[in-house]
Amino acid sequence: MRHIISILIENQAGALSRVVGLFSQRGYNIESLTVAPTEDPTLSRCTILTLGDVEEAEQITKQLHKLVDVLRVNAYAHDGAAPGLERELVLVKLPIPNRNVRDDIRAVCEIYHASIIELTPEIVTVEYVDSSDKVEDFVKMISGYSDILETVRSGVLGIARGNRYMKG
């Protein structure tokens, strides 16, 4: 099962290393990792996607709470146990050998509400933001019209629904 874990940590050297080290020491794999400062420049929000059963996710969460640099931890299970919103960004670069391929790529982008962010006579770069499952579907669909030259994914971002939020 997929688990999205959001962690509010102090924005200082070594804090992220300790979080990642905890995963490594326990033998848990990180599927994706995103980190950025929050509205408070002294804090960072770290979002980790990991796979495992419910007990493993609970163990990870408990261990994260023990780290000195960690202020808050929220876990969102993919099955909806703790409802959250999830988004991921993908950038895909494709060759456009002819007008038909370019038109096909534009049509796929329209269907998925993706954006063409760069277009040259030979290459198109598209941007798409949605849940990880839909990002996978988009990449699979667009690869049917042209070979993918390069793909860059942001990793999963997660946030609680409604009036629940993380603050320091």
PyMOL commands that set and color helices and strands:
alter all, ss='L'
color gray80, all
select helices_A, chain A and resi 15-26+54-65+99-112+132-143
alter helices_A, ss='H'
color red, helices_A
select strands_A, chain A and resi 2-10+30-37+43-51+70-77+84-95+115-119+123-130+150-153+157-160
alter strands_A, ss='S'
color yellow, strands_A
deselect
rebuild
show_as cartoon
